[in-house]
Amino acid sequence: MTQKLVNWEIAVYALYLSGGASKPIHTEDVALKCFELARDSFSWVRYPDHPDKDIARVALTDARKGKAGALVSGRAGKGTRRVASARGTLSTDGWMLTESGVQWVLSNEQRVAQLLSRKTTSFHRQDVLQKIQRVRKHRLFEMFKRFSRDFRPSLGELADLLRCRVDADEGVWKRRVETLRNQATLSQQEDVLAFVNTCDARIDQLLRDGVADDNITAS
């Protein structure tokens, strides 16, 4: 029996190829990549030379559901509203892989690429590795390696790591952390992943306690 991919699998893979492990990707960009990968499944019926954005949107929505593993977060459309995700964050049009989605890509990339008659590529992981190197060179990572049990960075130091304002809202903090977590997971850097998870817990603590931070190193 010939194995066949369902649309949400193609959409998740297309999101990954479009850089969705590191940043939100617009629905139209994902639709175009889906069309490139599987034209017959993601085209208009009467005009098969055109990608169908709605098919991609439905596939991404299916991938966002718990029964598929909550592999993506985000939404399609205009404006801003709260969407179904692990953190229930606010979003405009755009989709990202969740940590579960990155794990799914690691486990299924070879199978999906083979069924789509494509060669797997290391380009995206090489790009992610370059981003991980910045984290490895950051002074907080050095502190974590040396003093992991007593690692309590300030909010300003964490803002410097994540390149955000120290007074950014919680959604910004979480998106930056999720991006780093995806990159660490995709590149299979277990020590960096442990570091990111520790920083995430520290951010939660500081934001929950409403700590005023005098050690501001980011603007």
N, C-alpha and C positions, 0 to 999 in steps of 0.2 A: 504494500500500500504506500503510495507516494505521500510523504509528509508535506503539509501545507501550513504556511504562516497565517495567523489571523491579523487583522488590520492593526490592532493595538500593539502587537509585537513589532510590526514594521514601523509604527509611529514612534515607539520608544527608541528603536535603533536609529531612526532618522533624527530624533531629538539629540541623541548622543553624538552622532556625526556632525550635527550643527553646532556643537559646543554647549549643549544643555546641561552638562555636568558642572559648569562653572558660571553660567549666566542665563537669565531668562531669554527664551527664543520666541519670537512672534509666531502666532499660528500660521500666518501666510508663509513664513520661511520654512516651518516644519512641513507644511503641505507641499511646498515645492520640492523638498528633499524626498518626501514620500513618493511623489510623482516620478522623481528621478529613479527611485529604487524599484517601484512596482507600478508602472504606468497603468496597467489594466485595472488595478484595484483603487486607484486614486485619481481617476479622470472623470470628466463629464460623460454621460452616456451618448448624447447626440454630437458632442464636440470632443472626441477622445484625445485631441492634441492639447487640451487645457486641464490643468490640475484642479481638483475639486476641494476647495478649502473646507467645506462642511464635512466631508468624509474624514478628513484629517482631524477636525475638531471632535467629532464623535469618537474616533479612535483614541485620541488623547484623553477624553473624558472617561472612556472605559478603562484606560490604563491608570487613571487617578483613583478609581474605585477600589475598595478594600478587597473585593473578590479577585482582582488581578494582582493584588499585592501592594497597592498604593505606590506605584512606581514613579509617578510624576506628581508635581504640584503645579497649580496655576489655573489659568482660565483663558477663554477667548471672549472678545467683545470690547466695547468701549466703556470708559469710566472706571471707577474703582469700587470694589465691593469685597466682602469676605468670602473666601472660597474654602471648599473642603480640603483640608490638608492636615498633616500631623500637628501643625501649630496654629491652624486657622488664621493665617496672616492675610492682610489686605493685599490685593494685587490688581494691576491693570492687565491688558492682554500680554501674555507671555507664559512660557512653560519651562520648568526645570526638572531634571531628574532628582528624585529623593535619594537618600542613602540606600534604600531598598532597590531603587531603580538602577543605581550604579552597580550594586551587587548582581542584579539580574543581567546587566550587560556583561559583566565579567564572566558569568556562567553560561551565557547564551550567544555571545558575539560570534563565535566560530560557526555555530549551527545556523544562525540567521544569515550570516554572510554567505555561507555555502548555498542555502536555499534561494538566496537572491542572486546567486552566481557572481558574487563579488569577492575580491580578496580582502582579507582583514588588513587593517592599516594600523601602524603604531604611531601615526602622526599625532593623534589627540593625546595619547599618553605621554609622548615626548613633550608636548606643549604643557601638559599638567605637571610633569616632572620639573620643568623650569620654574613654574610657579611655586612648587613645593620647596625648591632650593631657597627661595626668598624666606620662607618660614624657617628653614633650618639655620639660616644665617642670622635670624633675629635674636636679640639678646634674651628674650623671654624663653625661647626654646633652649638656649644654653643654660638658663637658670633652672628650667624644668628638669633637664638631664642631671644637673648637679644636686638639686635640692627638691626632688619630686614630692617628698612627704611634707615639706614646709613651703610649698609653692603657693603663694598668695599674692599675685600681681595686683596692682592698683587698676582702677577703671581707666585711668589715663594711659597706662602701659598697654592695656588690652585694646584701647582705641587705636593706639599707634600700630599694633600688630594687625588689626583688622582694617586700618585705613578708613576710619569713620570718626565722626565727632563724638566727643565724650558725652554730649547731651543728646545724642541721637535717640529716637524712640526704639522701643523694644523690637519692633519688626525689623528695623535696619540691622541691629545686633544679630538677630537670629538668622537673617539672610546671609550675612557675612560668615557666620559660623558654619552654616549649612554648606556654603560654597567650599570652604576649607575642608570640611568633613568629606564632601564628595571627592575632592581632589586627592585627599589622603587615601580614601577607600579605592578610588580608581587606580592609583599608582601603587597600591598595596604597601603603603608605608605605615606599618603598624605603630611605630614609635611616634610618628607625627599624628596619627589618629588618636592615640592615647593623650597626647598633648592637647589636641583640639577639644576632646571631650572634657578634659580637666578645665580648660579655659571656659568652656560653655557652662560648666557647673559653677565656676567662680563668677561669671557674668550674671547668672541667675541669682546668686546670693547677693551680689552687690546691688543689682537693680531692685530686688525684693526688699532689701534693707534700706534702700534709698540713700546709699552712701554718698556723701559729698566728697569729691575727690580733688584735693589740692595739687596732686601730681599729674597735671594735664600735659601730655606730650603730643597730642594730635589737635589739629584745628579743623 
